[in-house]
């Protein structure tokens, strides 16, 4: 199976464009999860959830991270990092859209779906950087980590508002 790497596309090869995509992706891998904690009481009240059910909302992302890391790596090897990463971004988008519909079932499904996408993207993005941007690997992975951790703070502060 032949696939085009980012490094083969001159427009995508530019460090600035890739850095923009990297930081945008990193920002979207944290905020949907971290923003839930500060507003958990509001979610609980809106849907009439028990404390246990509300705790499961915070636990689902962790469960997905633990269970989907190995399959995400397999998908990346089998179908290519780019395709697998696009699939994970699609899951994040779909899950986020489901969560804002106002339905309790959609909130549960959206949390599960978006957590699955985040779990996969967390596994797929670093090897993509290492493969296609060897001269900037340490810098880009460092920026990816800093952006991700800063989004923890922004998500918490923004949700607590």
C-alpha positions in Angstrom: 0.0 0.0 0.0 1.4 3.4 -1.0 0.6 6.5 0.9 1.8 10.1 0.7 3.7 11.4 3.7 3.4 14.9 4.8 7.1 15.3 3.9 6.3 14.6 0.3 3.8 17.5 0.0 5.7 20.8 -0.4 2.9 22.9 1.0 2.5 20.7 4.1 6.3 20.4 4.5 6.7 24.0 5.5 7.5 24.1 9.2 5.2 27.0 10.0 2.1 25.4 8.5 2.8 22.1 10.2 3.4 23.9 13.5 0.0 25.6 13.2 -1.7 22.2 12.6 0.2 20.6 15.4 -0.8 23.3 17.9 -4.4 23.3 16.7 -4.6 19.6 17.1 -2.9 19.6 20.5 -5.4 22.3 21.7 -8.3 20.1 20.7 -6.9 17.0 22.4 -7.2 18.4 25.9 -10.0 21.0 26.3 -13.0 18.7 25.7 -11.9 16.5 28.5 -10.6 19.1 31.0 -13.5 21.4 30.6 -15.9 18.7 32.0 -14.6 18.6 35.6 -15.4 22.2 36.6 -18.9 22.0 35.1 -19.7 18.5 36.3 -22.2 19.7 38.9 -24.1 21.6 36.2 -24.1 18.5 33.9 -25.3 16.4 36.8 -28.1 18.9 37.7 -29.2 19.3 34.0 -29.5 15.5 33.4 -30.4 14.5 37.0 -27.4 12.2 37.2 -26.3 10.5 40.4 -22.8 11.2 41.8 -21.7 7.8 40.5 -22.9 8.5 37.0 -21.2 11.9 37.0 -18.0 10.2 38.0 -18.3 7.9 35.1 -18.3 10.9 32.7 -14.9 11.8 34.0 -13.7 8.2 34.0 -14.7 7.4 30.4 -11.8 9.3 28.8 -9.3 7.6 31.0 -10.8 4.2 30.1 -10.6 5.0 26.4 -7.0 6.2 26.7 -6.0 3.0 28.4 -7.9 0.6 26.1 -7.4 2.3 22.7 -3.7 3.1 22.7 -2.7 -0.4 21.3 -5.4 -0.5 18.7 -4.6 3.1 17.6 -1.0 2.1 17.0 -2.1 -0.9 15.0 -4.4 1.3 12.9 -1.5 3.8 12.3 0.7 0.9 11.1 -2.1 -0.7 9.1 -3.7 2.3 7.4 -1.1 4.9 7.7 -0.6 7.7 10.3 -2.3 10.4 8.3 -5.5 8.4 7.6 -5.6 7.2 11.1 -5.1 10.7 12.5 -7.8 12.1 10.2 -10.1 9.4 11.5 -9.3 10.3 15.1 -10.0 14.0 14.3 -13.3 13.0 12.8 -14.2 11.1 16.0 -13.3 14.2 18.1 -15.5 16.4 15.9 -18.4 14.0 15.9 -18.2 13.4 19.6 -18.0 17.1 20.4 -21.1 17.8 18.2 -23.0 15.1 19.9 -22.2 16.4 23.4 -23.7 19.8 22.7 -27.1 18.6 21.4 -28.6 18.7 24.9 -29.6 15.0 25.0 -28.3 12.8 27.8 -27.8 9.9 25.5 -25.9 12.1 23.1 -23.7 13.4 25.9 -22.8 9.8 26.9 -22.2 8.7 23.3 -20.3 12.0 22.4 -18.1 11.6 25.4 -17.3 8.0 24.4 -16.7 8.9 20.8 -14.6 12.0 21.4 -12.5 10.3 24.0 -11.8 7.5 21.6 -10.6 10.0 19.0 -8.4 11.8 21.5 -6.9 8.5 22.7 -6.0 7.6 19.1 -4.6 11.1 18.2 -2.4 11.1 21.3 -0.8 7.9 20.1 -0.6 8.8 16.4 0.7 12.4 16.4 4.2 11.9 18.0 5.3 9.1 15.5 4.1 11.4 12.6 6.3 14.2 13.9 9.3 11.8 14.3 8.8 10.3 10.9 8.3 13.5 8.8 10.1 16.2 10.8 13.3 14.6 12.0 15.1 17.9 12.1 12.5 19.4 14.4 11.3 16.4 16.3 12.3 17.5 19.8 11.0 21.1 19.2 7.7 20.0 17.8 7.0 17.3 20.4 8.0 19.8 23.1 5.5 22.4 21.7 2.9 19.7 21.4 3.3 18.8 25.1 3.4 22.5 26.2 0.2 23.3 24.2 -1.5 20.2 25.6 -0.7 21.1 29.2 -1.6 24.7 28.7 -5.0 23.6 27.4 -5.6 21.7 30.7 -5.4 25.1 32.5 -7.4 26.9 29.9 -10.1 24.3 29.9 -10.4 24.3 33.7 -10.3 28.1 34.0 -12.7 28.6 31.1 -15.2 26.1 32.3 -15.1 27.4 35.9 -15.5 30.8 34.5 
